[in-house]
Amino acid sequence: MRNKKMRISAIVAAAAMSVWSLTGCAASGSDASETTLNLLVPSYSDATQKNWETVVSGFEAANPNITVNLEVQSWDNLESVVSTKVQGGQAPDIYNGGPFAGFAADGLLYDVKDVTSPETYSDFQKSFLKNEQLDGVTYALPFIASARALFVNNDLLSQAGVSSAPTTWDELLSAATKISGLGNGIAGYGMPLGSEEAQAEAAVWLWGGGGTFGDASKITVDIPANLPGANQIKAMIDAGATQADPGSTNRSPLMDIFIQGKIGMMVGLPPTVGQIKEGNPDLNYSIVNIPTKTGDAFTLGVADQLMAFKNDGKKQAAITAFFDYFYSQDVYVPWVQAEGFLPTTKSGSEAMAGDESLAPFLKVLPDAQFYPSTNAKWAATNAAFKSLFGQIATKPAQDVLTEIQVQSDAG
């Protein structure tokens, strides 16, 4: 997508009063008077710019003294654009992006408690807020979320004589082995350990057995707690419960095979629902919790962030007004729904709970676990998983974990 810049002007007073009566979110304080906010965001879809324009128009109507300059960039360009702006002393006031740790370490970001009302801040899922913190300070607001759940082909389970979807590893291994036994190119469980997203499949298993990749201070791959999940992956492969050659299989093409009805079970995301509707609307499937060692609820969570740069320090009230407006249920939920993601707020989850296709994801959101993306060595760890973890199909699990830890430590 080409660089897009626009300035959306304030709407007439009558419209302003109408939106104000709906939201009650107008800014107050002298530093919010005649203020301009620069908002830099990525494009999630072809509709992203229009979706943001709707938000900005409504906000300016409720806050006629605040103008928002909206800039939409492609994800490919986003990080280089924001880096250039920061280095040139022109950081955006509000930024929707990924990692924030570098900006926080340089003292450039607000503690978001200082730019949100207590009501807005307390509405976020605690697990998501924790992922936005360094040394106890919350430097970003969870923006939108994605989570994982198990997609199950009900017809294949029935044909294999499996009465219900598995909840534990033992049940999953048994069910997947029976489904693979149906033959005709059918696989019981789709296990993508290829370079596209090996770190995600690894997290599903290692964390599902009580393991962890670490935190902001330390990366932990080669630890005893990760070995049960790694060994369970090998058990699945050795039993013939997965597709052929899982070590080099990527998620996207494998999900296409699930959608075609040739895989019994596979971990998927909220957009998978739409892919099934488009590619095979007659597929008889269910969405359930990811099986774990003990059967306890768990999901891998991913969330993008909204953060606020301090800049000259005179826009705090205006930023607060914008965040409070955007995260109000009447504004936030339609944005999330339009882009096909999950909400990070409690009120948003309640509002979207009626969507049956999203209910399994929303149910496990409070239990979401996240990559240690605030750790400076996470990028190297992520790359190591993508290049090395697929070898677990043919090498001892302990050796693979050790090799990934070495590459991670080397940075």
PyMOL commands that set and color helices and strands:
alter all, ss='L'
color gray80, all
select helices_A, chain A and resi 13-23+30-32+48-62+75-87+101-105+112-114+118-122+126-130+154-159+169-180+198-208+224-238+246-248+251-259+270-279+316-326+329-339+346-352+359-367+378-393+397-410
alter helices_A, ss='H'
color red, helices_A
select strands_A, chain A and resi 4-8+35-42+66-73+94-97+133-134+137-138+141-147+149-153+187-190+263-268+285-288+299-308+368-369
alter strands_A, ss='S'
color yellow, strands_A
deselect
rebuild
show_as cartoon
